[in-house]
Amino acid sequence: MSFETDIKPMFREEDRDAMDFVFDLWKYDDVRENAELIYERIADGSMPCDREWSPEQLATLRQWIDDGSQP
C-alpha cells in the first residue's frame, strides 16, 4: 500500500483546497506527518465537511498508517 497509489487518490481537489492553509493533502510528507490527526478528523466526520468517507476508505487510511505510511 502506498500514498501515491492508495491514499492520495482518495483526497479530492476540494478537500485539498479546504485544508491547504494547514497542510497539503496531495503531499506525502504533509499527510505522513499529520496522518493520525487526519484519520481522527475523517473518522469523527469533521473532515471532509461535505461527505463522509466509506468504511473501506477509512480502513485503507488506517492500514496505510499502521503499515508505516509508505510513499
mmCIF file as Biopython writes it, N, C-alpha, C and O atoms, coordinates in Angstrom:
data_model
#
loop_
_atom_site.group_PDB
_atom_site.id
_atom_site.type_symbol
_atom_site.label_atom_id
_atom_site.label_alt_id
_atom_site.label_comp_id
_atom_site.label_asym_id
_atom_site.label_entity_id
_atom_site.label_seq_id
_atom_site.pdbx_PDB_ins_code
_atom_site.Cartn_x
_atom_site.Cartn_y
_atom_site.Cartn_z
_atom_site.occupancy
_atom_site.B_iso_or_equiv
_atom_site.auth_seq_id
_atom_site.auth_asym_id
_atom_site.pdbx_PDB_model_num
ATOM 1   N N  . MET A ? 1  ? 0.857   -1.177 0.000  1.0 0.0 1  A 1 
ATOM 2   C CA . MET A ? 1  ? 0.000   0.000  0.000  1.0 0.0 1  A 1 
ATOM 3   C C  . MET A ? 1  ? 0.899   1.234  0.000  1.0 0.0 1  A 1 
ATOM 4   O O  . MET A ? 1  ? 1.898   1.294  0.718  1.0 0.0 1  A 1 
ATOM 5   N N  . SER A ? 2  ? 0.526   2.217  -0.819 1.0 0.0 2  A 1 
ATOM 6   C CA . SER A ? 2  ? 1.366   3.411  -0.914 1.0 0.0 2  A 1 
ATOM 7   C C  . SER A ? 2  ? 0.517   4.681  -0.944 1.0 0.0 2  A 1 
ATOM 8   O O  . SER A ? 2  ? -0.672  4.655  -1.262 1.0 0.0 2  A 1 
ATOM 9   N N  . PHE A ? 3  ? 1.166   5.784  -0.603 1.0 0.0 3  A 1 
ATOM 10  C CA . PHE A ? 3  ? 0.499   7.076  -0.632 1.0 0.0 3  A 1 
ATOM 11  C C  . PHE A ? 3  ? 0.038   7.414  -2.044 1.0 0.0 3  A 1 
ATOM 12  O O  . PHE A ? 3  ? -1.125  7.758  -2.256 1.0 0.0 3  A 1 
ATOM 13  N N  . GLU A ? 4  ? 0.943   7.316  -3.003 1.0 0.0 4  A 1 
ATOM 14  C CA . GLU A ? 4  ? 0.634   7.729  -4.375 1.0 0.0 4  A 1 
ATOM 15  C C  . GLU A ? 4  ? -0.483  6.900  -4.997 1.0 0.0 4  A 1 
ATOM 16  O O  . GLU A ? 4  ? -1.329  7.439  -5.710 1.0 0.0 4  A 1 
ATOM 17  N N  . THR A ? 5  ? -0.494  5.610  -4.738 1.0 0.0 5  A 1 
ATOM 18  C CA . THR A ? 5  ? -1.465  4.715  -5.369 1.0 0.0 5  A 1 
ATOM 19  C C  . THR A ? 5  ? -2.780  4.625  -4.612 1.0 0.0 5  A 1 
ATOM 20  O O  . THR A ? 5  ? -3.847  4.607  -5.226 1.0 0.0 5  A 1 
ATOM 21  N N  . ASP A ? 6  ? -2.718  4.567  -3.285 1.0 0.0 6  A 1 
ATOM 22  C CA . ASP A ? 6  ? -3.902  4.249  -2.486 1.0 0.0 6  A 1 
ATOM 23  C C  . ASP A ? 6  ? -4.481  5.403  -1.680 1.0 0.0 6  A 1 
ATOM 24  O O  . ASP A ? 6  ? -5.697  5.470  -1.500 1.0 0.0 6  A 1 
ATOM 25  N N  . ILE A ? 7  ? -3.654  6.303  -1.196 1.0 0.0 7  A 1 
ATOM 26  C CA . ILE A ? 7  ? -4.123  7.346  -0.276 1.0 0.0 7  A 1 
ATOM 27  C C  . ILE A ? 7  ? -4.421  8.658  -1.000 1.0 0.0 7  A 1 
ATOM 28  O O  . ILE A ? 7  ? -5.524  9.193  -0.886 1.0 0.0 7  A 1 
ATOM 29  N N  . LYS A ? 8  ? -3.467  9.164  -1.724 1.0 0.0 8  A 1 
ATOM 30  C CA . LYS A ? 8  ? -3.653  10.449 -2.412 1.0 0.0 8  A 1 
ATOM 31  C C  . LYS A ? 8  ? -4.915  10.489 -3.274 1.0 0.0 8  A 1 
ATOM 32  O O  . LYS A ? 8  ? -5.621  11.497 -3.249 1.0 0.0 8  A 1 
ATOM 33  N N  . PRO A ? 9  ? -5.230  9.435  -4.035 1.0 0.0 9  A 1 
ATOM 34  C CA . PRO A ? 9  ? -6.438  9.488  -4.872 1.0 0.0 9  A 1 
ATOM 35  C C  . PRO A ? 9  ? -7.748  9.623  -4.088 1.0 0.0 9  A 1 
ATOM 36  O O  . PRO A ? 9  ? -8.769  10.003 -4.661 1.0 0.0 9  A 1 
ATOM 37  N N  . MET A ? 10 ? -7.732  9.320  -2.799 1.0 0.0 10 A 1 
ATOM 38  C CA . MET A ? 10 ? -8.962  9.447  -2.003 1.0 0.0 10 A 1 
ATOM 39  C C  . MET A ? 10 ? -9.253  10.895 -1.624 1.0 0.0 10 A 1 
ATOM 40  O O  . MET A ? 10 ? -10.385 11.227 -1.271 1.0 0.0 10 A 1 
ATOM 41  N N  . PHE A ? 11 ? -8.247  11.752 -1.692 1.0 0.0 11 A 1 
ATOM 42  C CA . PHE A ? 11 ? -8.442  13.164 -1.379 1.0 0.0 11 A 1 
ATOM 43  C C  . PHE A ? 11 ? -8.796  13.922 -2.654 1.0 0.0 11 A 1 
ATOM 44  O O  . PHE A ? 11 ? -8.018  13.939 -3.609 1.0 0.0 11 A 1 
ATOM 45  N N  . ARG A ? 12 ? -9.951  14.538 -2.667 1.0 0.0 12 A 1 
ATOM 46  C CA . ARG A ? 12 ? -10.406 15.309 -3.821 1.0 0.0 12 A 1 
ATOM 47  C C  . ARG A ? 12 ? -9.736  16.682 -3.835 1.0 0.0 12 A 1 
ATOM 48  O O  . ARG A ? 12 ? -9.173  17.123 -2.832 1.0 0.0 12 A 1 
ATOM 49  N N  . GLU A ? 13 ? -9.804  17.338 -4.969 1.0 0.0 13 A 1 
ATOM 50  C CA . GLU A ? 13 ? -9.250  18.690 -5.071 1.0 0.0 13 A 1 
ATOM 51  C C  . GLU A ? 13 ? -9.925  19.623 -4.070 1.0 0.0 13 A 1 
ATOM 52  O O  . GLU A ? 13 ? -9.270  20.494 -3.497 1.0 0.0 13 A 1 
ATOM 53  N N  . GLU A ? 14 ? -11.232 19.449 -3.856 1.0 0.0 14 A 1 
ATOM 54  C CA . GLU A ? 14 ? -11.962 20.278 -2.883 1.0 0.0 14 A 1 
ATOM 55  C C  . GLU A ? 14 ? -11.422 20.077 -1.471 1.0 0.0 14 A 1 
ATOM 56  O O  . GLU A ? 14 ? -11.322 21.030 -0.698 1.0 0.0 14 A 1 
ATOM 57  N N  . ASP A ? 15 ? -11.074 18.834 -1.136 1.0 0.0 15 A 1 
ATOM 58  C CA . ASP A ? 15 ? -10.501 18.538 0.182  1.0 0.0 15 A 1 
ATOM 59  C C  . ASP A ? 15 ? -9.149  19.231 0.325  1.0 0.0 15 A 1 
ATOM 60  O O  . ASP A ? 15 ? -8.850  19.836 1.355  1.0 0.0 15 A 1 
ATOM 61  N N  . ARG A ? 16 ? -8.351  19.132 -0.713 1.0 0.0 16 A 1 
ATOM 62  C CA . ARG A ? 16 ? -7.027  19.753 -0.700 1.0 0.0 16 A 1 
ATOM 63  C C  . ARG A ? 16 ? -7.144  21.263 -0.524 1.0 0.0 16 A 1 
ATOM 64  O O  . ARG A ? 16 ? -6.444  21.856 0.297  1.0 0.0 16 A 1 
ATOM 65  N N  . ASP A ? 17 ? -8.023  21.876 -1.292 1.0 0.0 17 A 1 
ATOM 66  C CA . ASP A ? 17 ? -8.205  23.325 -1.203 1.0 0.0 17 A 1 
ATOM 67  C C  . ASP A ? 17 ? -8.674  23.751 0.183  1.0 0.0 17 A 1 
ATOM 68  O O  . ASP A ? 17 ? -8.224  24.770 0.706  1.0 0.0 17 A 1 
ATOM 69  N N  . ALA A ? 18 ? -9.575  22.974 0.779  1.0 0.0 18 A 1 
ATOM 70  C CA . ALA A ? 18 ? -10.122 23.322 2.094  1.0 0.0 18 A 1 
ATOM 71  C C  . ALA A ? 18 ? -9.075  23.242 3.200  1.0 0.0 18 A 1 
ATOM 72  O O  . ALA A ? 18 ? -9.160  23.984 4.179  1.0 0.0 18 A 1 
ATOM 73  N N  . MET A ? 19 ? -8.093  22.360 3.064  1.0 0.0 19 A 1 
ATOM 74  C CA . MET A ? 19 ? -7.105  22.156 4.124  1.0 0.0 19 A 1 
ATOM 75  C C  . MET A ? 19 ? -5.750  22.785 3.816  1.0 0.0 19 A 1 
ATOM 76  O O  . MET A ? 19 ? -4.824  22.673 4.620  1.0 0.0 19 A 1 
ATOM 77  N N  . ASP A ? 20 ? -5.621  23.432 2.687  1.0 0.0 20 A 1 
ATOM 78  C CA . ASP A ? 20 ? -4.330  23.945 2.235  1.0 0.0 20 A 1 
ATOM 79  C C  . ASP A ? 20 ? -3.690  24.929 3.207  1.0 0.0 20 A 1 
ATOM 80  O O  . ASP A ? 20 ? -2.469  25.090 3.200  1.0 0.0 20 A 1 
ATOM 81  N N  . PHE A ? 21 ? -4.483  25.585 4.037  1.0 0.0 21 A 1 
ATOM 82  C CA . PHE A ? 21 ? -3.907  26.536 4.997  1.0 0.0 21 A 1 
ATOM 83  C C  . PHE A ? 21 ? -3.191  25.823 6.142  1.0 0.0 21 A 1 
ATOM 84  O O  . PHE A ? 21 ? -2.413  26.445 6.866  1.0 0.0 21 A 1 
ATOM 85  N N  . VAL A ? 22 ? -3.446  24.523 6.313  1.0 0.0 22 A 1 
ATOM 86  C CA . VAL A ? 22 ? -2.810  23.743 7.384  1.0 0.0 22 A 1 
ATOM 87  C C  . VAL A ? 22 ? -1.753  22.800 6.820  1.0 0.0 22 A 1 
ATOM 88  O O  . VAL A ? 22 ? -0.612  22.787 7.282  1.0 0.0 22 A 1 
ATOM 89  N N  . PHE A ? 23 ? -2.138  22.013 5.822  1.0 0.0 23 A 1 
ATOM 90  C CA . PHE A ? 23 ? -1.238  21.081 5.156  1.0 0.0 23 A 1 
ATOM 91  C C  . PHE A ? 23 ? -1.809  20.742 3.787  1.0 0.0 23 A 1 
ATOM 92  O O  . PHE A ? 23 ? -2.980  20.990 3.500  1.0 0.0 23 A 1 
ATOM 93  N N  . ASP A ? 24 ? -0.950  20.167 2.952  1.0 0.0 24 A 1 
ATOM 94  C CA . ASP A ? 24 ? -1.347  19.821 1.585  1.0 0.0 24 A 1 
ATOM 95  C C  . ASP A ? 24 ? -1.650  18.328 1.530  1.0 0.0 24 A 1 
ATOM 96  O O  . ASP A ? 24 ? -0.757  17.501 1.712  1.0 0.0 24 A 1 
ATOM 97  N N  . LEU A ? 25 ? -2.903  17.989 1.279  1.0 0.0 25 A 1 
ATOM 98  C CA . LEU A ? 25 ? -3.326  16.592 1.264  1.0 0.0 25 A 1 
ATOM 99  C C  . LEU A ? 25 ? -2.783  15.814 0.073  1.0 0.0 25 A 1 
ATOM 100 O O  . LEU A ? 25 ? -2.943  14.594 0.018  1.0 0.0 25 A 1 
ATOM 101 N N  . TRP A ? 26 ? -2.157  16.473 -0.864 1.0 0.0 26 A 1 
ATOM 102 C CA . TRP A ? 26 ? -1.559  15.783 -2.007 1.0 0.0 26 A 1 
ATOM 103 C C  . TRP A ? 26 ? -0.044  15.659 -1.869 1.0 0.0 26 A 1 
ATOM 104 O O  . TRP A ? 26 ? 0.626   15.183 -2.786 1.0 0.0 26 A 1 
ATOM 105 N N  . LYS A ? 27 ? 0.497   16.085 -0.724 1.0 0.0 27 A 1 
ATOM 106 C CA . LYS A ? 27 ? 1.936   15.960 -0.487 1.0 0.0 27 A 1 
ATOM 107 C C  . LYS A ? 27 ? 2.177   14.877 0.558  1.0 0.0 27 A 1 
ATOM 108 O O  . LYS A ? 27 ? 1.656   14.932 1.672  1.0 0.0 27 A 1 
ATOM 109 N N  . TYR A ? 28 ? 2.967   13.911 0.173  1.0 0.0 28 A 1 
ATOM 110 C CA . TYR A ? 28 ? 3.257   12.773 1.045  1.0 0.0 28 A 1 
ATOM 111 C C  . TYR A ? 28 ? 3.735   13.207 2.427  1.0 0.0 28 A 1 
ATOM 112 O O  . TYR A ? 28 ? 3.191   12.759 3.436  1.0 0.0 28 A 1 
ATOM 113 N N  . ASP A ? 29 ? 4.746   14.072 2.484  1.0 0.0 29 A 1 
ATOM 114 C CA . ASP A ? 29 ? 5.309   14.466 3.782  1.0 0.0 29 A 1 
ATOM 115 C C  . ASP A ? 29 ? 4.267   15.119 4.681  1.0 0.0 29 A 1 
ATOM 116 O O  . ASP A ? 29 ? 4.237   14.849 5.882  1.0 0.0 29 A 1 
ATOM 117 N N  . ASP A ? 30 ? 3.423   15.962 4.128  1.0 0.0 30 A 1 
ATOM 118 C CA . ASP A ? 30 ? 2.383   16.623 4.923  1.0 0.0 30 A 1 
ATOM 119 C C  . ASP A ? 30 ? 1.390   15.611 5.488  1.0 0.0 30 A 1 
ATOM 120 O O  . ASP A ? 30 ? 1.018   15.681 6.659  1.0 0.0 30 A 1 
ATOM 121 N N  . VAL A ? 31 ? 0.967   14.676 4.649  1.0 0.0 31 A 1 
ATOM 122 C CA . VAL A ? 31 ? -0.015  13.688 5.109  1.0 0.0 31 A 1 
ATOM 123 C C  . VAL A ? 31 ? 0.626   12.730 6.107  1.0 0.0 31 A 1 
ATOM 124 O O  . VAL A ? 31 ? 0.011   12.398 7.120  1.0 0.0 31 A 1 
ATOM 125 N N  . ARG A ? 32 ? 1.849   12.283 5.841  1.0 0.0 32 A 1 
ATOM 126 C CA . ARG A ? 32 ? 2.536   11.380 6.771  1.0 0.0 32 A 1 
ATOM 127 C C  . ARG A ? 32 ? 2.685   12.030 8.144  1.0 0.0 32 A 1 
ATOM 128 O O  . ARG A ? 32 ? 2.406   11.400 9.165  1.0 0.0 32 A 1 
ATOM 129 N N  . GLU A ? 33 ? 3.121   13.278 8.171  1.0 0.0 33 A 1 
ATOM 130 C CA . GLU A ? 33 ? 3.341   13.974 9.438  1.0 0.0 33 A 1 
ATOM 131 C C  . GLU A ? 33 ? 2.049   14.232 10.204 1.0 0.0 33 A 1 
ATOM 132 O O  . GLU A ? 33 ? 2.077   14.361 11.428 1.0 0.0 33 A 1 
ATOM 133 N N  . ASN A ? 34 ? 0.935   14.307 9.518  1.0 0.0 34 A 1 
ATOM 134 C CA . ASN A ? 34 ? -0.355  14.611 10.145 1.0 0.0 34 A 1 
ATOM 135 C C  . ASN A ? 34 ? -1.347  13.457 10.038 1.0 0.0 34 A 1 
ATOM 136 O O  . ASN A ? 34 ? -2.551  13.656 10.195 1.0 0.0 34 A 1 
ATOM 137 N N  . ALA A ? 35 ? -0.850  12.265 9.773  1.0 0.0 35 A 1 
ATOM 138 C CA . ALA A ? 35 ? -1.716  11.121 9.469  1.0 0.0 35 A 1 
ATOM 139 C C  . ALA A ? 35 ? -2.720  10.812 10.577 1.0 0.0 35 A 1 
ATOM 140 O O  . ALA A ? 35 ? -3.896  10.589 10.290 1.0 0.0 35 A 1 
ATOM 141 N N  . GLU A ? 36 ? -2.288  10.794 11.812 1.0 0.0 36 A 1 
ATOM 142 C CA . GLU A ? 36 ? -3.216  10.472 12.910 1.0 0.0 36 A 1 
ATOM 143 C C  . GLU A ? 36 ? -4.304  11.536 13.047 1.0 0.0 36 A 1 
ATOM 144 O O  . GLU A ? 36 ? -5.474  11.205 13.239 1.0 0.0 36 A 1 
ATOM 145 N N  . LEU A ? 37 ? -3.931  12.790 12.950 1.0 0.0 37 A 1 
ATOM 146 C CA . LEU A ? 37 ? -4.901  13.884 13.023 1.0 0.0 37 A 1 
ATOM 147 C C  . LEU A ? 37 ? -5.894  13.793 11.865 1.0 0.0 37 A 1 
ATOM 148 O O  . LEU A ? 37 ? -7.100  13.939 12.060 1.0 0.0 37 A 1 
ATOM 149 N N  . ILE A ? 38 ? -5.385  13.553 10.675 1.0 0.0 38 A 1 
ATOM 150 C CA . ILE A ? 38 ? -6.259  13.418 9.508  1.0 0.0 38 A 1 
ATOM 151 C C  . ILE A ? 38 ? -7.211  12.246 9.708  1.0 0.0 38 A 1 
ATOM 152 O O  . ILE A ? 38 ? -8.411  12.364 9.460  1.0 0.0 38 A 1 
ATOM 153 N N  . TYR A ? 39 ? -6.677  11.120 10.156 1.0 0.0 39 A 1 
ATOM 154 C CA . TYR A ? 39 ? -7.521  9.940  10.393 1.0 0.0 39 A 1 
ATOM 155 C C  . TYR A ? 39 ? -8.624  10.246 11.408 1.0 0.0 39 A 1 
ATOM 156 O O  . TYR A ? 39 ? -9.791  9.929  11.177 1.0 0.0 39 A 1 
ATOM 157 N N  . GLU A ? 40 ? -8.252  10.857 12.523 1.0 0.0 40 A 1 
ATOM 158 C CA . GLU A ? 40 ? -9.240  11.182 13.570 1.0 0.0 40 A 1 
ATOM 159 C C  . GLU A ? 40 ? -10.333 12.093 13.033 1.0 0.0 40 A 1 
ATOM 160 O O  . GLU A ? 40 ? -11.511 11.883 13.321 1.0 0.0 40 A 1 
ATOM 161 N N  . ARG A ? 41 ? -9.958  13.097 12.259 1.0 0.0 41 A 1 
ATOM 162 C CA . ARG A ? 41 ? -10.941 14.037 11.707 1.0 0.0 41 A 1 
ATOM 163 C C  . ARG A ? 41 ? -11.875 13.350 10.713 1.0 0.0 41 A 1 
ATOM 164 O O  . ARG A ? 41 ? -13.075 13.621 10.698 1.0 0.0 41 A 1 
ATOM 165 N N  . ILE A ? 42 ? -11.333 12.473 9.896  1.0 0.0 42 A 1 
ATOM 166 C CA . ILE A ? 42 ? -12.177 11.746 8.944  1.0 0.0 42 A 1 
ATOM 167 C C  . ILE A ? 42 ? -13.081 10.771 9.691  1.0 0.0 42 A 1 
ATOM 168 O O  . ILE A ? 42 ? -14.263 10.650 9.370  1.0 0.0 42 A 1 
ATOM 169 N N  . ALA A ? 43 ? -12.531 10.076 10.685 1.0 0.0 43 A 1 
ATOM 170 C CA . ALA A ? 43 ? -13.309 9.093  11.449 1.0 0.0 43 A 1 
ATOM 171 C C  . ALA A ? 43 ? -14.449 9.740  12.222 1.0 0.0 43 A 1 
ATOM 172 O O  . ALA A ? 43 ? -15.525 9.154  12.338 1.0 0.0 43 A 1 
ATOM 173 N N  . ASP A ? 44 ? -14.229 10.945 12.756 1.0 0.0 44 A 1 
ATOM 174 C CA . ASP A ? 44 ? -15.300 11.591 13.534 1.0 0.0 44 A 1 
ATOM 175 C C  . ASP A ? 44 ? -16.257 12.407 12.661 1.0 0.0 44 A 1 
ATOM 176 O O  . ASP A ? 44 ? -17.215 12.995 13.163 1.0 0.0 44 A 1 
ATOM 177 N N  . GLY A ? 45 ? -15.991 12.438 11.349 1.0 0.0 45 A 1 
ATOM 178 C CA . GLY A ? 45 ? -16.905 13.094 10.420 1.0 0.0 45 A 1 
ATOM 179 C C  . GLY A ? 45 ? -16.692 14.582 10.234 1.0 0.0 45 A 1 
ATOM 180 O O  . GLY A ? 45 ? -17.447 15.227 9.506  1.0 0.0 45 A 1 
ATOM 181 N N  . SER A ? 46 ? -15.669 15.145 10.885 1.0 0.0 46 A 1 
ATOM 182 C CA . SER A ? 46 ? -15.445 16.584 10.743 1.0 0.0 46 A 1 
ATOM 183 C C  . SER A ? 46 ? -14.642 16.935 9.487  1.0 0.0 46 A 1 
ATOM 184 O O  . SER A ? 46 ? -14.481 18.109 9.155  1.0 0.0 46 A 1 
ATOM 185 N N  . MET A ? 47 ? -14.151 15.930 8.808  1.0 0.0 47 A 1 
ATOM 186 C CA . MET A ? 47 ? -13.395 16.132 7.584  1.0 0.0 47 A 1 
ATOM 187 C C  . MET A ? 47 ? -13.700 14.971 6.651  1.0 0.0 47 A 1 
ATOM 188 O O  . MET A ? 47 ? -13.702 13.839 7.135  1.0 0.0 47 A 1 
ATOM 189 N N  . PRO A ? 48 ? -13.950 15.138 5.392  1.0 0.0 48 A 1 
ATOM 190 C CA . PRO A ? 48 ? -14.265 16.401 4.747  1.0 0.0 48 A 1 
ATOM 191 C C  . PRO A ? 48 ? -15.637 16.904 5.177  1.0 0.0 48 A 1 
ATOM 192 O O  . PRO A ? 48 ? -16.474 16.136 5.652  1.0 0.0 48 A 1 
ATOM 193 N N  . CYS A ? 49 ? -15.848 18.167 5.007  1.0 0.0 49 A 1 
ATOM 194 C CA . CYS A ? 49 ? -17.051 18.787 5.562  1.0 0.0 49 A 1 
ATOM 195 C C  . CYS A ? 49 ? -18.322 18.478 4.776  1.0 0.0 49 A 1 
ATOM 196 O O  . CYS A ? 49 ? -19.419 18.670 5.300  1.0 0.0 49 A 1 
ATOM 197 N N  . ASP A ? 50 ? -18.208 18.010 3.543  1.0 0.0 50 A 1 
ATOM 198 C CA . ASP A ? 50 ? -19.417 17.808 2.738  1.0 0.0 50 A 1 
ATOM 199 C C  . ASP A ? 50 ? -19.810 16.351 2.501  1.0 0.0 50 A 1 
ATOM 200 O O  . ASP A ? 50 ? -20.824 16.087 1.854  1.0 0.0 50 A 1 
ATOM 201 N N  . ARG A ? 51 ? -19.032 15.408 3.009  1.0 0.0 51 A 1 
ATOM 202 C CA . ARG A ? 51 ? -19.378 13.992 2.843  1.0 0.0 51 A 1 
ATOM 203 C C  . ARG A ? 51 ? -18.551 13.149 3.797  1.0 0.0 51 A 1 
ATOM 204 O O  . ARG A ? 51 ? -17.508 13.582 4.285  1.0 0.0 51 A 1 
ATOM 205 N N  . GLU A ? 52 ? -19.028 11.942 4.054  1.0 0.0 52 A 1 
ATOM 206 C CA . GLU A ? 52 ? -18.265 11.009 4.878  1.0 0.0 52 A 1 
ATOM 207 C C  . GLU A ? 52 ? -17.504 10.041 3.988  1.0 0.0 52 A 1 
ATOM 208 O O  . GLU A ? 52 ? -17.945 9.715  2.886  1.0 0.0 52 A 1 
ATOM 209 N N  . TRP A ? 53 ? -16.363 9.588  4.472  1.0 0.0 53 A 1 
ATOM 210 C CA . TRP A ? 53 ? -15.644 8.534  3.775  1.0 0.0 53 A 1 
ATOM 211 C C  . TRP A ? 53 ? -16.347 7.215  4.036  1.0 0.0 53 A 1 
ATOM 212 O O  . TRP A ? 53 ? -16.984 7.039  5.074  1.0 0.0 53 A 1 
ATOM 213 N N  . SER A ? 54 ? -16.231 6.302  3.107  1.0 0.0 54 A 1 
ATOM 214 C CA . SER A ? 54 ? -16.790 4.964  3.294  1.0 0.0 54 A 1 
ATOM 215 C C  . SER A ? 54 ? -15.947 4.214  4.324  1.0 0.0 54 A 1 
ATOM 216 O O  . SER A ? 54 ? -14.790 4.569  4.552  1.0 0.0 54 A 1 
ATOM 217 N N  . PRO A ? 55 ? -16.515 3.186  4.942  1.0 0.0 55 A 1 
ATOM 218 C CA . PRO A ? 55 ? -15.721 2.372  5.869  1.0 0.0 55 A 1 
ATOM 219 C C  . PRO A ? 55 ? -14.471 1.793  5.190  1.0 0.0 55 A 1 
ATOM 220 O O  . PRO A ? 55 ? -13.426 1.654  5.826  1.0 0.0 55 A 1 
ATOM 221 N N  . GLU A ? 56 ? -14.580 1.460  3.915  1.0 0.0 56 A 1 
ATOM 222 C CA . GLU A ? 56 ? -13.439 0.908  3.185  1.0 0.0 56 A 1 
ATOM 223 C C  . GLU A ? 56 ? -12.325 1.942  3.028  1.0 0.0 56 A 1 
ATOM 224 O O  . GLU A ? 56 ? -11.147 1.619  3.181  1.0 0.0 56 A 1 
ATOM 225 N N  . GLN A ? 57 ? -12.697 3.174  2.724  1.0 0.0 57 A 1 
ATOM 226 C CA . GLN A ? 57 ? -11.693 4.235  2.599  1.0 0.0 57 A 1 
ATOM 227 C C  . GLN A ? 57 ? -11.009 4.484  3.939  1.0 0.0 57 A 1 
ATOM 228 O O  . GLN A ? 57 ? -9.788  4.625  4.006  1.0 0.0 57 A 1 
ATOM 229 N N  . LEU A ? 58 ? -11.793 4.535  4.984  1.0 0.0 58 A 1 
ATOM 230 C CA . LEU A ? 58 ? -11.233 4.759  6.318  1.0 0.0 58 A 1 
ATOM 231 C C  . LEU A ? 58 ? -10.292 3.618  6.702  1.0 0.0 58 A 1 
ATOM 232 O O  . LEU A ? 58 ? -9.225  3.854  7.268  1.0 0.0 58 A 1 
ATOM 233 N N  . ALA A ? 59 ? -10.687 2.384  6.395  1.0 0.0 59 A 1 
ATOM 234 C CA . ALA A ? 59 ? -9.843  1.223  6.691  1.0 0.0 59 A 1 
ATOM 235 C C  . ALA A ? 59 ? -8.540  1.269  5.891  1.0 0.0 59 A 1 
ATOM 236 O O  . ALA A ? 59 ? -7.485  0.887  6.396  1.0 0.0 59 A 1 
ATOM 237 N N  . THR A ? 60 ? -8.614  1.731  4.656  1.0 0.0 60 A 1 
ATOM 238 C CA . THR A ? 60 ? -7.409  1.855  3.831  1.0 0.0 60 A 1 
ATOM 239 C C  . THR A ? 60 ? -6.443  2.860  4.444  1.0 0.0 60 A 1 
ATOM 240 O O  . THR A ? 60 ? -5.245  2.590  4.536  1.0 0.0 60 A 1 
ATOM 241 N N  . LEU A ? 61 ? -6.947  4.006  4.861  1.0 0.0 61 A 1 
ATOM 242 C CA . LEU A ? 61 ? -6.090  5.006  5.503  1.0 0.0 61 A 1 
ATOM 243 C C  . LEU A ? 61 ? -5.488  4.455  6.786  1.0 0.0 61 A 1 
ATOM 244 O O  . LEU A ? 61 ? -4.299  4.648  7.036  1.0 0.0 61 A 1 
ATOM 245 N N  . ARG A ? 62 ? -6.275  3.780  7.596  1.0 0.0 62 A 1 
ATOM 246 C CA . ARG A ? 62 ? -5.777  3.203  8.856  1.0 0.0 62 A 1 
ATOM 247 C C  . ARG A ? 62 ? -4.680  2.185  8.578  1.0 0.0 62 A 1 
ATOM 248 O O  . ARG A ? 62 ? -3.652  2.171  9.255  1.0 0.0 62 A 1 
ATOM 249 N N  . GLN A ? 63 ? -4.901  1.334  7.582  1.0 0.0 63 A 1 
ATOM 250 C CA . GLN A ? 63 ? -3.907  0.311  7.245  1.0 0.0 63 A 1 
ATOM 251 C C  . GLN A ? 63 ? -2.613  0.945  6.759  1.0 0.0 63 A 1 
ATOM 252 O O  . GLN A ? 63 ? -1.526  0.490  7.116  1.0 0.0 63 A 1 
ATOM 253 N N  . TRP A ? 64 ? -2.721  1.989  5.948  1.0 0.0 64 A 1 
ATOM 254 C CA . TRP A ? 64 ? -1.535  2.692  5.463  1.0 0.0 64 A 1 
ATOM 255 C C  . TRP A ? 64 ? -0.744  3.260  6.641  1.0 0.0 64 A 1 
ATOM 256 O O  . TRP A ? 64 ? 0.481   3.146  6.677  1.0 0.0 64 A 1 
ATOM 257 N N  . ILE A ? 65 ? -1.428  3.861  7.589  1.0 0.0 65 A 1 
ATOM 258 C CA . ILE A ? 65 ? -0.762  4.409  8.780  1.0 0.0 65 A 1 
ATOM 259 C C  . ILE A ? 65 ? -0.095  3.283  9.564  1.0 0.0 65 A 1 
ATOM 260 O O  . ILE A ? 65 ? 1.081   3.374  9.916  1.0 0.0 65 A 1 
ATOM 261 N N  . ASP A ? 66 ? -0.851  2.225  9.832  1.0 0.0 66 A 1 
ATOM 262 C CA . ASP A ? 66 ? -0.335  1.109  10.630 1.0 0.0 66 A 1 
ATOM 263 C C  . ASP A ? 66 ? 0.836   0.392  9.965  1.0 0.0 66 A 1 
ATOM 264 O O  . ASP A ? 66 ? 1.706   -0.156 10.642 1.0 0.0 66 A 1 
ATOM 265 N N  . ASP A ? 67 ? 0.847   0.402  8.633  1.0 0.0 67 A 1 
ATOM 266 C CA . ASP A ? 67 ? 1.921   -0.267 7.888  1.0 0.0 67 A 1 
ATOM 267 C C  . ASP A ? 67 ? 3.162   0.603  7.702  1.0 0.0 67 A 1 
ATOM 268 O O  . ASP A ? 67 ? 4.111   0.188  7.038  1.0 0.0 67 A 1 
ATOM 269 N N  . GLY A ? 68 ? 3.164   1.790  8.275  1.0 0.0 68 A 1 
ATOM 270 C CA . GLY A ? 68 ? 4.355   2.627  8.224  1.0 0.0 68 A 1 
ATOM 271 C C  . GLY A ? 68 ? 4.305   3.787  7.252  1.0 0.0 68 A 1 
ATOM 272 O O  . GLY A ? 68 ? 5.326   4.426  7.001  1.0 0.0 68 A 1 
ATOM 273 N N  . SER A ? 69 ? 3.134   4.071  6.699  1.0 0.0 69 A 1 
ATOM 274 C CA . SER A ? 69 ? 2.935   5.257  5.850  1.0 0.0 69 A 1 
ATOM 275 C C  . SER A ? 69 ? 3.944   5.346  4.711  1.0 0.0 69 A 1 
ATOM 276 O O  . SER A ? 69 ? 4.727   6.294  4.635  1.0 0.0 69 A 1 
ATOM 277 N N  . GLN A ? 70 ? 3.919   4.364  3.840  1.0 0.0 70 A 1 
ATOM 278 C CA . GLN A ? 70 ? 4.870   4.314  2.721  1.0 0.0 70 A 1 
ATOM 279 C C  . GLN A ? 70 ? 4.521   5.327  1.626  1.0 0.0 70 A 1 
ATOM 280 O O  . GLN A ? 70 ? 3.348   5.623  1.399  1.0 0.0 70 A 1 
ATOM 281 N N  . PRO A ? 71 ? 5.557   5.860  0.946  1.0 0.0 71 A 1 
ATOM 282 C CA . PRO A ? 71 ? 5.323   6.854  -0.119 1.0 0.0 71 A 1 
ATOM 283 C C  . PRO A ? 71 ? 4.570   6.334  -1.308 1.0 0.0 71 A 1 
ATOM 284 O O  . PRO A ? 71 ? 4.320   7.079  -2.255 1.0 0.0 71 A 1 
#
